Amino acid sequence: MAETANVQERQLTLADLTEYFAKGSKPKEAFRVGAEHEKFGFYLGSHKPVPYEGDKGVHARSAFGVAQMPLLMKHLKDPEVPPPPRTDGA
């Protein structure tokens, strides 16, 4: 027989939520310097964001190997330069 969940009779308050998250926090002495940050791709010439889809999108570019990065950078700067061959067999 399945157990039933314990349901609270009152609504959660901001204090309830604050207490819940505070319990999961590290003490200040345990804080360390972190290097988390977001990276946003954009085109150098126009500063437009790089799309995910398409032949010049992030998805297509991820199919190139690291060794081909210089060729890929030339292609991105100058569309007349052919892109390097893909490494994913597509």
N, C-alpha and C positions, 0 to 999 in steps of 0.2 A: 504494500500500500504506500502510495507516495505521500511524503510529508507536505504539509501546507506551509506557505510562507508567512512570516510574522509581519502583519500589516499595521503600520502606525495609525492611530486614530486622529492625529493632528497633521496639519500641513507643515512641511519643512520651512524653516525660517532662514534668513541670511546668516544668523548666528550658527545655526546647525551646519550649514554648508561651510562656513568659515572654519568652524571647529574640525570638521571632517578633513579639510585640506591641510590645516595646521598640523594635524596628527601625522601626516605623511611628509612633513618638511624636515630637512636636516637642521641640526643646530647651527648657529652662525659660525661656530668654530670649525665645522666640517666643510664649509664652503670652499670651493676651489675655482681657479680661473678657468673659464671655458672658452672654447673657440668656435662655438656654434654661430652660424650666420647663414643667411640665404644668398644664393647666387642667382642673378637674373641675366639671361642671355639677351643680347641686343646686337644689332648690326652697327658696325663702327661708323659707316657713312651717314646713315639716316637716323640712328638711335632708335629704330623701331624694334619692338620685341620679336624674338625669334619664335615662329609658330611651332607647334608640336608636329602637325601633319605637313605633307608636301615634300618635294624633292630637296628643299633647303631647310626643312624642319628638324627639330631636335631628334625625332625618331629616326629619320634617315641618316642623320650624322652619327648617331650612336652605332651604326653598322660599320663604321670605318675603324680600322685598327689604330692604335696609338702610334705605330711607326709611320703611318700615312698622314699624321697630323699636319706636317709642313705643307704637303700637297693640298690638303683640305683647306688650310688657311689661305693659300693662294687662290683657290677656287672661290672662297667666300668673299675675298676682297675684289676679285675680278671674275665675273660670271663667264667671261670668254675663255678662261682657263678651264679645261675639263676636270671634273671631279675625279678623285682617285678611285680605283676599283673597290667595291664593297667586299668585306670579309665574311659576310653572313650567307653568301651563296645566292643572294637575290639578284 
